[in-house]
Amino acid sequence: MRVLVVEDDQDIGRAVARFLREAGYAVDLVADCQAADERLSINTYDTLVLDRCLPDGDAIELVRRGRAEGNSTPALFLTALDAVSDRVAGLAAGADDYLIKPFAMEELVARVHALSRRRDTEASPVLIYQDIALEPDRLTASRADVDLGLTIKEFAILRYLMVNPERVVSRTDLIEHCWDELAEPMSNVVDVKIAQLRRKLGQPQVLRTVRGAGYVLGEVRTKPGMDTATRER
């Protein structure tokens, strides 16, 4: 899950990013509306966390414009503007939640969790595929009732694969959804994490590599013209 944090206070921004990363999110951190616009034009996010009073304007306009353009990404305002009129204006512009500064990091993470779940109306509190169960709220995953002991990054990868079962997911897909702007797309980081996750999932093998295309959880849903010989394992 990938989150865009827009906060011009460096200390608050870094703290928010750190707590969200520790909770399993990939986080991009920017300090103004222009930088946020740039990120939104090239990346897909699961949730937005925005301070309102930014150096180049009010983030309320960023959300309002996005909603007008059909962007439904959940948005949470994180701001010191605590008047009822401010909160009403933020929600009226399309925000999904409003958290007043100062705040507890645990509450922020819980609210981001809730917004991320809400976006996928078909999502279950527990994701199930065959004998694999993943609980997003607890950051735990098991197979045949045996805990897998996943790292945060392995958990994020498995979650994305379980949301897209039996569909080939490319390395680029995984980098966009499970890593943030600090990732090195040309490195072998994805292959290493996939290998680690595959080992922890054990036998019978359920995480497969599709040569030249990416990875799939379960059997590939054969597409017209797809040569089954391209399946590796």
Buried (B, 14 or more C-beta within 10 A) or exposed (E): BBBBBBBBBEEBBEBBBEBBBEBBBBBBBBBBBBBBBEBBEEBEBBBBBBBBEBEEEBBBEBBBBBBEEEBEBBBBBBBEBEEEEBBEBBEEBBBBBBBEEEBEBEEBBEBBBBBBBEBEEEEEEEBEBEEBBBBBEEBBBBBEEEEBEBEBBBBBBBBBBBBBBEBBBBBEBBBBBBBBEEBEEEEEBBEEBBEBBBEBBEEEEBBBBBEEBBBBBBEBEEEEEBEEEEBEE
